[in-house]
Amino acid sequence: MMRYKRDEGFRFQFRSPIPGFILKPQEESEPIAILIPDMSPNGLKLITETKLMTNELYEVHFTLNDQKMRVLGNIVWIKQVGNTYSYGLQGLNDKETMKGIVEGLKVYSKNSLSSNRK
């Protein structure tokens, strides 16, 4: 198993994981349901009951602030907890996608703060 050292500028942890799905873009694979507990512009952590392979290219789809997002990346670490697996996905995103993720996280964070004050 490969450990991965995170060194990005920030990592956003969601109050409750956001749902999404993952698939292999180069194959006709069925989408696999996932939960995303945290993310950064460079990658994300995902949880699923399905065993995925490291060093394989995956495409993750999710919705953030009513905006559909797609992140392309490689699984760089795995941790099994009971019958679920946590994975670290390192994004291979272009600057436009990374900018969209940062903007989406800012809006999400702002909306979360304002809903806490009510």
N, C-alpha and C positions, 0 to 999 in steps of 0.2 A: 504494500500500500504506500502511496506517495503522499507525503505531507506537503502542504503548500503554504508558504509564508505570504501573508497579505501585507502590502505596503502602499495601498492606495490612500488618497487624501481623506476620504470619508466613506463611511458605510452606513446606510440607513436601515434601521430595524423597524419593521412594521408592527403596529400594535397587535394585529392579528394577521397571520400569513395571507397573502393574496393568492387566489387560485389561478392556475394556468395549465398549459400542456406543453409537452416536449415531444419532438420527433426527430428522426434522422432525415435531413433534407435530401440526401443522395439516394434514399431508398423509398419505396412505397410502404412506409411504416404507418401503423396505427398510432394516433396521438395517445400519449400516456398522461393521465391527470397528475398534476403536481401542486404543491404549495410552496410559496416563496416567502420565507421569513425575513430575509434581508437582502439588500443589493447595493451595489456601488456602480459608478459609470463603467467600471472595468469588468464586472461580473456579478454573480449572484449565488446565493445558497438556495438549493431546492430540496424538497422532501417528497418521496414517493415510495410506494410499496414494491416498485419494479426495480430489478437489478439492471443497472446501466453499465456500460464499459468506459474505462478511463481512456484518455487520448483518442477519443472518437469525436467527430464533429456532430453537434446537435443544434437544433433550432428550438428556442423557447418562445412561446407566445403567451401574453397576459394582457390585461387591461389595467391601465393606471389613469385615474381621473377621466374615465370614459374614453380614453385614447388607447387604441390597440397598439401594442408594442411587440417587437420581434427582436430577439437577441440571438446571435449566432456565436457559438463558442465550444470549447473543449472541457470535458470533465477532468479536473486536476486532482481531486481528492474524494474519498468515499469514507463514510462512517456508518456502520450498521448499528441500529438501536432497536432491539426486538425484531419485529418483522417489517420495519421501515428502514429506509436508507436516506442519509443526508449526503448531498453532493455539493462540491464547489465547482461552479462553472466559470471559467475564465473567458470573458467575451473577446471576440475578434471583431469588434465593432468599428465602423468608420466614424469619423469625427461628428458627422450629422446625427448618427444614432446615439452616440455618447452624449451629445448636447441635448437631444430629446429626452434621454433618461434623467439627466441632471435637472432639466426644466420640470419634468414630470414629478420628480421627487420633491422639488421646491414647492410646487403647488400642493402636492399631497400633504407635506409637512405643514404648510400654512393652513390648509383645510382641517387637519387634525387638531392643530392648536386652537383654531377658532371654535371647533365643535366641543372642545374640552371646557371652554370658558362659559358655555351656555348652561 
